[in-house]
Amino acid sequence: MELDGTEIFCSVEPFKKEKDGKCYPIGGPTRTIHECELYRSDGIPCRRRFKRPEHLKRHAETHSGKLNHHCKICFKGFGRNDNCQAHYDTHIRRPGKKDGRNRKMSLREVEEIVAGDVKLIEKLRSKHGCGEESTAL
């Protein structure tokens, strides 16, 4: 499978591959289905389906097993940057909640650790109801 999104994969039933190379449902509304033809780690074909080729491409990268994005607090690895960024939220202490497995700290402490990532800081502030007054970038 190519990861550049040029190949289109479809399931055999109930879809039919047309001359244009796209798959259309038999007797249903026209839409293309993109199916992952890579294999899972247990050797079984993945077969996940997506409506958009870019979603198939993003998914296909999960089969590589590469963890190129790491948390700067606990060093846990992630295959995708958005998952890594969402993980930072698990390190923020919330009043009235148990600490859980991950090391907890204040929003300000997390901001100091990820100081160079302005977008991440903005996401964390908006999720925790903090405006720009929290900490200067």
Secondary structure, DSSP 8 states (H G I E B T S, - for coil): --TTS------SSSEEE-TTS-EEETTS-----EE---B-TTS-B---EESSHHHHHHHHGGGG----EE-TTT--EESSHHHHHHHHGGGB--TTS---SS--B-HHHHHHHTTT-HHHHHHHHHHTT--TTS---
